[in-house]
Amino acid sequence: MSSAAAAAAFQFLTRSLLRLHRPLCGVSNSVYGLHFPALQLHTTKSTMQFSQEDFEKAKDQLKHLKGDPGNEVKLKLYALFKQDSARQKYIELVSSLVSSESSQMQETPPGSKPGYETLEVSTKDNITKIVLNRPKVKNAVNQKMYSEIIEALEEAAKDDSVITVLTGNGDYYSSGNDLNNFVNLPAGGLEEIVENAAKQLKDFVNHFIDFPKPLIAVVNGPAVGIVVTVLGLFDIIYATNRATFHTPFISLGQSPEGCSSYTFPKIMGVSKATEMLLFNKKLTAAEACSQGLVTEVFPDHSFQKEVWTRLKAYASLPRNSLVISKQLIRGIEKEKLHEVNSQECECLKERWLSDECMNAITSFFQKKSKL
């Protein structure tokens, strides 16, 4: 949730671009694992002369894209827009974006529950599967995804499934927070963003603390930020050997979240947790396993087959017995975890508004903008 503090810094870097093109949904940047993925675009080498009508149409098409091509592409569009001699390339680039989006539009997979935009949620073989489904932006968590994960957990807690599994679609488990959540400051300014972000974060983490059934993470690739910190609230974490685990809070002038300030030292020991939470150490899957954060690591080529075979076996166990047994293991610490979550959110509100945090994030974006 460090995106709250990044809002002002991000605005100053993108203001001129956003003024021209308006905010697009789903920016691929994550404040924890900020990435500028280069969309694979293939512009046509048309020799046709553009008309002003074509140019205006391209601008309108860009506004109505459902997905966001990412900052790298948007900056390129801005550069082309500013050059009269390059407007044909601008039109061609927008056209390729529209074509790319159209070709990638997919129907809801069979068995998936309707009503979700950022997730695929399905129940089969006594398993409720929640898939983070924004692969084009490395499953960056936007506000819609936060609310939909909360909704999916509430539904899974009540349905007839035995276990619930969270995983990602594509090469990433998740790259962390999506900065587009906070591009436009509301009337209340940054203070309103921070207050709303803290409330959302607290509610989000509380749903993991209170989840009654066995909750299993299938970490299919790199994981950054909030999706890592809440892993201490899962019952089992299986990971591919490609996965990495990164929580670079301090480099951005922030503090831990997701109850990690309590769960990580308990799981890994104070020294190893300190290396990760304070000094930004990125763990490999093997390191995360040896330190107790990950239950087991599998070779990537056999990861899905081995894990889902095992999960189907778990899902055949008596449902009520699993719920009662989890309560015996986890219930005693619920009050403590809720207390920790509240304290972390209060601390983060202060951090997000601090000069130290703002300066760190502004500096980070300035460096990225020069790449």
Helices and strands as residue ranges (DSSP letters): H 3-21, H 52-63, H 71-81, G 84-86, H 87-104, E 119-124, E 127-132, G 135-137, H 143-158, E 163-168, G 179-182, H 189-209, E 215-219, E 223-224, H 226-229, G 230-233, E 236-240, E 244-246, G 250-252, H 260-268, H 270-277, E 283-284, H 285-290, E 296-298, G 300-302, H 303-314, H 319-330, G 331-333, H 334-352, H 355-369
